[in-house]
Amino acid sequence: MTYTVTLIPGDGIGPEVAFAAKRVIDATGVPIEWEIVEAGGDVMYKYGTPLPEETIESIQRNRVALKGPITTPIGSGFRSVNVQLRQRLHLFANYRPAKSIPGVKTPFENVDLIVVRENTEGLYSGIEHVVVPGVVESLKIITREATERVARFAFEMARRDGRKKITAVHKANIMKLSDGLFLEVCRQVAREYPDIQYEEAIVDATAMRLVLNPHQFDVLLMENLYGDILSDLTAGLIGGLGLAPSGNIGEHYAVFEAVHGSAPDIAGQNVANPTALILSGVLMLRHLGEQEAADRVQRAVEQTIAEGIRTRDLGGTATTSEFTDAVIARVQA
Ligand code: NAD
């Protein structure tokens, strides 16, 4: 059976890392036909929107996509394509594992955390307005329905993957209603999973505890903004954004992408680390049920890095394409 998968190259370093990941996945021999579609500021002139309907329809048709990062203008301009995609396709859970890669020197060894981030609401609902000049209001939306969906996703995933503990991260001491509802729903769902330990932690203390001793956590479950921030922190714990993959998962569709952005500072130089997107491809292969190919790519990436073939962000000198070629050679060995 041949899979058809949507590929969104994105912008900045997006095309460099997206086509690197595609080459590695193709090297596994899993038959994938890629449907390449566009999104982002660069296509505004062509479609009049940064998120063309063709792109949404392609994902709806194929159900699975691999996506490069897309730049979002700061302060003004169009709404984030990434946020729009997650909302339009109801990709309610953002799954962000942070697992140490052997040989990458960091302050902690054997980090193995998963951040599960609510992906459609919170402060990213995009409901903002000027009350009077000099005063603006951004609304934080928390619903029972979205919280229950993401909490259930986290507990089901924990059970499936043999994880022991879920920590719900919040600021319900201050945001008593919104984060209060988030916690109330997490507690209700937790009661249905007595085999998984459940605890709660305040977000600021969690940030400190993560950098003191990440081993005290297992799965971290949180609303949108906290998940955005803390998953960059957990990426830092394993060696940086160049290594952190993610999956945006909904009931019908799944979009896999790196945690990092379009890195305009290094775009077009063939120096970006494609590992994060290659490992997002590993998550995609697992989602498709291609476990053997996923394991092979994972091992190939680990071997390549362990043998000292590394991009600049990890202290090496390999270019994006040299690193990718080295991974492909090990996938095919
Ligand atoms: P960024 O993640 O693009 O970059 C942060 C730092 O990490 C930069 O120094 C960059 O060079 C480095 N970096 C990131 N990825 C790397 C890689 N693969 N290899 C080596 N170094 C890497 O964050 P930013 O600069 O804050 O954001 C740039 C743009 O990306 C913004 O417009 C932002 O909105 C967008 N963004 C998009 C996504 C997405 O598409 N899902 C996610 C985050 C940010």
Boltz pocket constraint, residues with backbone or C-beta under 6 A from the ligand:
constraints:
  - pocket:
      binder: B
      contacts: [[A, 13], [A, 17], [A, 68], [A, 69], [A, 70], [A, 71], [A, 72], [A, 73], [A, 82], [A, 241], [A, 242], [A, 257], [A, 258], [A, 259], [A, 260], [A, 261], [A, 262], [A, 263], [A, 264], [A, 265], [A, 266], [A, 271], [A, 272], [A, 273], [A, 274], [A, 276], [A, 313]]
      max_distance: 6.0
